[in-house]
Amino acid sequence: MLRKWFKDEEGQGMVEYGLIIGLIAVVVIVALVALGPKVRDMFDQVNEELEKRTVTREGMARGITRFATGLAKSLSEIRKKTLLVDADFRHSILASHTNPASNSGLVRVLEGHANWKECIQSTQCPHLDILTTTAKTAAPQELLSMTAFPPFMEEVREQYDYVIIDTPAVETALD
């Protein structure tokens, strides 16, 4: 009777397949646990690089302000604290669609005449703020190369999940 039971391998084959699948699952789980921090670090690094990207346009093509505004609004809708900065010093579209105080804005902040926190405008979107460019300047490239810009960006990046900067067209301006 035992001999007949050992010769019947149908049930034994299924058990072996089950053990192999279980062993594969254990190996995959161990690999994910061991590699988890490395994979997370890789995704964090990709996310940091994406946060540093600038979107601009070539020539006088329209639409980059609309894109920047749409991106900022989308990020705010997923509850990411977002700041939309108008850095188009010559042809600001955002300033013409908002009601900024004439003595506040990015130009005044970079010149050291205003605190950026006082110049921020809240919007109807709960997680979206705007910093417009209200004052015109003859040399925008000098403003961006001033020593005030990097500390300003550090401060706003500490306060916001995302900082979207609406830039001028590439070919029409040096800034």
C-alpha positions in Angstrom: 0.0 0.0 0.0 2.8 2.4 0.8 4.5 1.6 -2.5 1.4 2.6 -4.4 1.1 5.9 -2.5 4.8 6.8 -3.3 4.3 6.0 -7.0 1.4 8.4 -7.3 3.2 11.6 -8.0 0.3 13.9 -9.1 -0.3 15.3 -5.7 3.4 15.5 -5.0 4.0 17.6 -8.2 1.4 20.1 -7.2 3.0 20.4 -3.7 6.4 21.0 -5.3 4.9 23.7 -7.6 3.3 25.3 -4.6 6.6 25.3 -2.7 8.5 26.8 -5.7 6.0 29.6 -6.0 6.2 30.2 -2.2 10.0 30.3 -2.4 9.8 32.8 -5.3 7.4 35.0 -3.3 9.8 34.9 -0.3 12.8 35.8 -2.5 10.9 38.7 -4.1 9.7 40.0 -0.7 13.3 39.8 0.7 14.7 41.6 -2.4 12.1 44.4 -2.1 12.8 44.8 1.6 16.6 44.9 1.0 16.4 47.2 -2.1 13.5 49.3 -0.8 15.6 52.2 0.5 17.7 52.3 -2.6 14.6 52.4 -4.8 13.0 55.1 -2.7 16.3 57.1 -2.9 16.3 56.7 -6.7 12.7 58.0 -6.9 13.5 60.9 -4.5 16.5 61.9 -6.7 14.3 61.9 -9.8 11.7 64.0 -8.0 14.4 66.5 -6.9 15.6 66.8 -10.5 12.0 67.3 -11.7 11.5 70.1 -9.2 14.4 72.0 -10.7 13.1 72.1 -14.3 12.2 75.3 -16.1 9.6 75.5 -18.8 9.9 78.3 -21.3 9.0 79.1 -24.9 10.8 80.0 -28.0 10.1 83.3 -29.7 6.9 85.2 -28.9 4.7 82.1 -28.9 1.8 82.3 -26.5 0.8 79.7 -23.9 3.7 79.3 -21.4 1.9 81.5 -18.8 -1.3 79.4 -19.3 0.8 76.2 -18.9 2.6 77.5 -15.8 -0.8 78.6 -14.3 -2.4 75.3 -15.2 0.5 73.3 -13.7 0.4 75.4 -10.5 -3.4 75.0 -10.2 -3.1 71.2 -10.7 -0.5 70.8 -8.1 -2.5 72.9 -5.6 -5.6 70.7 -6.3 -3.7 67.7 -5.1 -3.0 69.6 -1.9 0.6 70.6 -2.7 1.4 74.0 -1.4 2.4 75.8 -4.6 3.8 79.2 -5.4 3.5 80.7 -8.9 6.3 83.3 -9.5 6.0 85.7 -12.4 9.6 86.2 -13.6 8.6 87.7 -17.0 9.8 91.2 -16.2 9.1 92.7 -19.6 5.7 91.2 -20.6 4.0 90.1 -17.4 0.7 88.4 -18.2 0.0 87.3 -14.6 0.2 90.9 -13.2 -2.4 92.1 -15.8 -4.9 89.3 -14.6 -4.4 89.9 -10.9 -4.8 92.9 -8.7 -1.3 93.3 -7.2 -0.4 96.3 -5.1 1.8 98.6 -7.2 4.5 98.7 -4.6 4.9 94.9 -4.2 6.2 92.2 -6.4 9.2 90.2 -7.4 11.2 93.2 -8.6 10.7 95.0 -5.3 11.7 91.8 -3.4 14.9 91.3 -5.4 15.8 94.9 -5.1 15.5 94.6 -1.3 12.6 97.0 -1.0 10.0 94.4 0.1 9.7 91.1 2.0 8.5 88.3 -0.3 6.0 87.1 2.3 4.3 90.5 2.2 4.1 90.4 -1.6 2.4 87.0 -1.9 -1.2 87.0 -3.1 -3.6 84.3 -2.1 -5.9 82.8 -4.7 -9.2 81.1 -4.8 -7.4 77.8 -4.8 -6.6 77.0 -1.2 -3.0 75.8 -1.8 -1.9 78.2 -4.5 -0.2 81.6 -4.0 1.1 84.0 -6.6 4.0 86.4 -6.6 3.7 88.8 -9.5 6.0 91.2 -11.2 4.5 94.6 -10.8 7.4 97.1 -11.4 9.1 97.3 -14.8 12.9 97.1 -14.9 15.4 98.1 -17.5 17.8 95.2 -16.8 15.9 92.1 -15.7 19.0 89.9 -16.2 20.7 91.9 -13.5 17.9 91.3 -11.1 18.1 87.5 -11.6 21.9 87.5 -11.2 21.8 89.5 -8.0 22.8 87.8 -4.8 19.2 88.2 -3.6 17.7 85.6 -6.0 19.3 82.4 -4.6 18.4 83.2 -1.0 14.8 84.1 -2.1 14.5 80.8 -3.9 15.8 78.9 -0.8 13.3 80.6 1.4 10.3 79.9 -0.8 11.3 76.3 -1.4 11.3 75.8 2.4 7.7 77.1 2.5 6.2 75.5 -0.6 6.1 72.0 -2.0 6.5 73.4 -5.5 7.6 76.7 -6.9 6.6 77.3 -10.5 8.4 80.2 -12.3 6.7 81.8 -15.3 9.7 82.8 -17.5 10.1 85.0 -20.5 10.6 83.7 -24.0 14.1 82.3 -24.6 14.9 84.2 -27.8 13.4 87.6 -26.9 15.2 88.2 -23.6 18.5 87.4 -21.9 16.9 86.9 -18.5 
